[in-house]
């Protein structure tokens, strides 16, 4: 029987398994590309105008999910928001095409899927408090500048990474605040004290 919750070092944790189909993460990448393209056409403050449509797309991809699945959705939605916000915030020599943004998002999300297949990814309460300590966010952080290079960013790698880190922190709050009921079980599990030696 597959366990939903695990104890890690005396703390509760939830496995992150990229259980989405390829079709679903391609839809996620397409949504990222669409909102970035629209926000770039609206100018400096364009992202604030497209945040609500982005959240509506993310919410439409959900279902009646287990706590484990909701934790995985939390990570993928935070990444989607952060990738979109970063691409919209970086200064480029030329504006990236929608297809280029979609390709960037696909590559970064495919890495998430690969890492989840190769290793056991466990989300803990510490990861929520310090999101850049979480492996999947660190991996995206170390690869996002490389993915953007074909679009000729004017910003340095350290500047792009700093923008991404700020976007992750912002996304953690906004994704949760947008759907508190959907993610409630994730935060309840991670806030629970570990009792005994197995999952509850």
C-alpha positions, 0 to 999 in steps of 0.5 A: 500500500502506498503511503501518503505521509512519511516521517523524516528526521522526526518531522512529517513530510509528503512525497512529491511525485510528478504524477502528472501526465506529459499532456498536463505539464505541457498544458502548464508550460503553454499557460506559462507562455501565454501569460508571459506573452500577454504580460510582456505586451502590456508593459512593465506592470503587465504581470499583475494583469495576467495573474488571475487568468494564470491561477484560473488555468492552474485551478482548472488542472486540479481534481479531487486529489490526495494530500500527496497530489496536492503537495505535488500541485503546490510545487508545480504551481509555485514553479509555474508562477515563478517561471512566468514572473521571472521571464516577465521581469528579466530585461531582454535584448529582444522580447522572447516569442511565445513559443520560446517561453513555452519551450523554456517552461517545458524544459524546466518542468521536464527536469522536475519530472525527471528528478521525481522519477530518479529520487524520492522528493520529500516536502517538509515544513522547513521547505515551506519556510525556506523554499530555496532549500527544496531540491526542485526549486534549487534545480530550477534556480540553477538552470533558469538562466541557461534556459533564458540565454537564447532570448539574450537576457541583459541581466546577469546570471546572478540577477536572474537567479535573484529575481527567481528566488524572489518569485518563489517566495512570492509564489509560495504565499500567493498560491496558498492564499489563492486556494487555502481549502485545496492546500489545507491538508498539505499544511495540516500534515506538515504542521503535525507532530510526528508520532511513532515510527510510521506514517499516520 
